[in-house]
Amino acid sequence: MNTHTFRKTMIVLGAAVLLSAPVIFSCANAGGNDKGTYVKSLIPADAEGFVQAELPYAFDALEPYIDAQTMELHFGKHHAGYTKKFNAALAADGIETRDLEKIFAGVSGYSTAIRNNGGGYYNHSLFWNFLSPDGGGEPSGALAKAIEKDFGSFDAFKELFSSAAATQFGSGWAWLIINAEGKLQVTSTPNQDNPLMDVVPVKGTPLLNLDVWEHAYYLHYQNRRTEYITNFWNVVNWETVEKLFEEAGA
């Protein structure tokens, strides 16, 4: 085989290999550190609507702090219900955007079904990722420094966040956010509202939340919300919080 024929043969073989191989797109560096890339991965959507992502651990993985039955009902019934009803509400109102921040920024102009179920979908989608069987401890790096700067110490932040969760009247959420001034702040919201919504008094970019609806803890803790909050710190996934903090560019 002469050189020309050999080169031609190799080109054909190479093309055949490329055509037969699966095409894999990696988004590891796609868009660099574009704001929103990571958080959007936690709230997937397709042409049909928003998708309930798979739970990143087994139902019993957070025991003894959060029991398997609560997790199964919370994820499989409550969150699944919010997801289904949110998509139905969007379809009913002819809303095609998949930009949740945009929806929440003008949620006062949408139906109650979109506000309640959209919040329920989004808040829970974040919440599962703030929990981990390998969680607990304290944050590190830039987030740890920011907490110390804005709250005085990690313990002071922890006490403030726990108090916000414990004193939220009725159902709702406690939040760690980056506010409009670029500082960390603890706040809380009723029902399924969140700090991205234009209806709440304290707005900001969510970094951490805690569900204090009774369905999140009542099977195991009954009315002992404070005990549930205390045990929450044993499973906090600081890696997720740190990623959101870094992405927010605070």
N, C-alpha and C positions, 0 to 999 in steps of 0.2 A: 504494500500500500504506500503510495507516494504521500509527500507531506500535505499537499492540497486536499487529497481525498481523506486523509486522517483528520485534518482540522474540520472538514465538512461533516464527517461522521460524528465527531465529538460534539459539535454544535447541535446536531439533530438529537443525539442522546441526552444532552443537557436540557434541551427544551422539553423532551419527553418526561424527564424526571420532574421538572418544575410543574408541568401540567398535571402530573399524576399525584403530586404531593398536596396535602391539605394546606389551604391558605390560612396562616395564623397572623392575626393582627395584634401587636402588642401596644397597649396604651400606657406602658410604664413611663415613657417620656413624652407621650403625645401631649402637646400643649404646655409642656414644662410644668410650672407650678400655677397654672391658671386657676384663679379663684373659683371655687365651686366644684372642681373636678372630683374631689374625694367625697364631699357630702352628696353630690348627685349619684355617686355609686351606691349610696345607702338607700336611695329612694328611686329605684329603677322604674322606667316607663317604656311603653312601646306604643304602637299605633292604636291599640285597643284601650290604653289607659295606663294608670299606675299599677305597679306590680308589687305584691307582698314578697319581699326577698326571703330566702330560706333562713331559718334561725341558725346562727353560727355555732351552735352547740346543742347537745341533747337536752331534752326537757328536764332531766334530773341532774344536769351538770352543775347547777348552782346550789344544790342542797349542801348543808342543811339550812342555808339562809333564805332561799326561795325554793319552795317545794315543786315537784314535778307536776302534780295535778294543777296547781295554780298556773304554771307556765303553759301547760297544754291548753287549758281553757282560755287563758289570756291571749296567747298567740293564735291558737286555732279557731277561736270563736270571736273574741272581741276585736282583735286587730284585723282578722279576716273579714269581719262584718263591716268595719269602717272602710276597708279597702273597696269592697264590693259596692257599698252605698255611695262612696265618693265618686267612683267611676260612673255610676248610674246618674248621680246628680250632675256631673259634668256633661254627660251625654244629653240629659234632659234639657239643659240650658244651652246646648250647642257650643260648649267651650272646648276648643281643640288644643290650646296651649298646654305644654307639659312643664312650664316654668312655675314651680310652686311658689318661689319668692314673689313673682309677679302676681300670682293669684292672691297670696296672703296680704301683699301690700295694698290691695284694693278689696279685701274680703268684705268690707262693710257694704259694698255694692252688689254682693252676690247673695244667693239664697242661704238660709240657715243650714240647709242640708250640706252645702259646700263648706261652710265654715266649720260645722261640727265634725263632719266625716273627713274633711280634708285635714283638719287638725288631728283627728284621731289616727289617720293614716300616717301622717308625717311624724308626729310625736312618738308613736310606737316604733316606727322604722328607725329612728335614732336610738330610742331607749334600749332595744335589744343589743345594740352595738356598744352601749355604755356599760354592759355587764359582761363578765368573763369568769369562768371557773378558775382562771389564773390571775384574777384581779386583786384589788386591795392595795394597801401600802399608800405611797404618796407619788405625786407626779415628779417629773424631773426636768432638767434643762430650762428652756426659756419660759415654759408655762409655770414651773415652780418659782422662778424669779418674779414673774408677773403677779402671782398669787401673793407672794411675800410683800411685794411693792404696794399692791392695791388693797390688801386686807391686813397687812401687818405680820401674818404668819399663816401657815397651813391650818393650824388648829383653829385660828380665828375664823378663817374661811369655812372650815368644816362645821363649826358651831353655827355660823350665820346661815349656811345652806340647810342644815338640819332644822333650824328654827323656822325657816321659810316653808319647808315641807310639812312640819308638824302643825303650824298655825294656819295653813291654807284651809279656809273654811269649806267644808264639803269636799267635793271632788275637784281635782286639779293637778297641777304640776309645780315642782320647784325647778329653777333654772340657774345655771351659770352662763352669763352672756358677756359679749364684748359690746359695750354701749356706744352711743354716737360719738363720745369723746375718746374712744379707743381704750377705755379702761374696763377691767373686769368688774362685773356687778352681779349680785344675787337678786333674783326676783321670783315671783310666782304668778301663775295664771289659773283662772277657774276653768272647769270643764275641760274642753279640748283646745282652748286657745293657746297660742304660743307667741313668743316675742317678735316674730316676723309679721304679725298681723297688725293692721292699722287700727284695730279696736282696743288694743291694750295700752295702758298708761306708760309702761316701761318697754321700750323696743330695743332690739339688739340682735346680734348674731349668736345663735345657740351654740354652746360648747359642751353642755352636760345637762341632763334632766333626770328627774325622778318622778315616777308615776305614783300619786297618792290617792287615786281612785280606790275604793274598797276592793274592787275585783282584783287589784294587783297584790293584795296581801291577806284578805279576810279569811280565806280557808285555813291558813296556817296561824295567823296572828290575831284573828278575831278583831277586837277593837284596839289592839295594842300597836297603833301606828308608830309610836315612838320607837318601839323595839324593832319594827321593820326598817325604819330609817337608820337606826344604829347598825343593823346588820348589812344594810346596803353598802356601807363603806368597805366591807370585806370582799365585795365582788366588783367594785368599780374598775372599769377598763380604761386606765389612764392613757394607754396608747392611742385609743380613739380620740380622746379629749385633746391630746397633744397634737394629733394630726389636724384636727379642726382648728385649733389655735394657730398652728403654723400656716394653714391654708388661708385663714382670715387675714394674715399679714399684720397682726397686731404688734 
